[in-house]
Amino acid sequence: MLQEEQVAVLRLHFPPHSLLLNSDSSESGMLSRLGDLLFYTIAEGQERIPIHKFTTALKATGLQTSDPRLRDCMNEMHRVVQESSSGGLLDRGLFRKCVSSNIVLLTQAFRKKFVIPDFEEFTGHVDRIFEDAKELTGGKVAAYIPQLAKSNPDLWGVSLCTVDGQRHSVGHTKIPFCLQSCVKPLTYAISISTLGTDYVHKFVGKEPSGLRYNKLSLNEDGIPHNPMVNAGAIVVSSLIKMDCNKAEKFDFVLQYLNKMAGNEYMGFSNATAFLREWT
């Protein structure tokens, strides 16, 4: 069932007269017409379109086929390919069936209603900056942990994700790297999401400390200054799943981080974590 806000989005993106091409003003009728409009936008006069044409057009909007929100749509397309004799071609009816569960998101994407309307132009600028920055070879890799000192200094990659889920990657972005302190805002987000802001900030402050990030210090209220210094990050981490054992906490956090990453790869390095404890 479409929620009221979703129907409002559809009416915003397609004017009323385009939604009411016939007398069927029901929810299913609206979905059908939106699916048809989307098909005609991609088909460009063709009666059937190959699935790769849809996925290519989709990627141009910034959405990826691996987007969890499009799981139903992509699964249905794969099923159609396997069960149909159409050779991977979608007519209007099949296309409409495949996209119906994600029609609101797809409508926003193809009507350029995302935060970055022309995503291809934007990523073109990003790629040029990436190439310019690739020529910079100064500096050294971090050596305060032996495992980090082994990192290849020639690896260089950039990935971005907008608030609408538009994604772009260039360079060595498939090679795992250690988050180190970059995980602090993520674990803070987990604690806020599961426990609430008011509860979390009973135990950690919100203001800068004026001291080094690894200085174990407390503010006037006797709590760490903020979640981004080591003392605050330790407290925030301890709040997550307090009624669980260490193994259960680990699994919960790793699964949550994986979900935050759109179910892309997320791992754990025993060597790096163990050696970090001794530095």
Secondary structure by P-SEA (a helix, b strand, c coil): cccaaaaaaaaaacccccccccccccaaaaaaaaaaaaaaaaacccccccaaaaaaaaaaaccccccccaaaaaaaaaaaaacccccccccaaaaaaaacccaaaaaaaaaccccccaaaaaaaaaaaaaaaacccccccccccccccccccccccbbbbbcccccccccccccbbbbbcccaaaaaaaaaaaccccccccccccccccccccccccccccccccccccaaaaaaaaaaccccccaaaaaaaaaaaaaaaaccccccccaaaaaaaaac
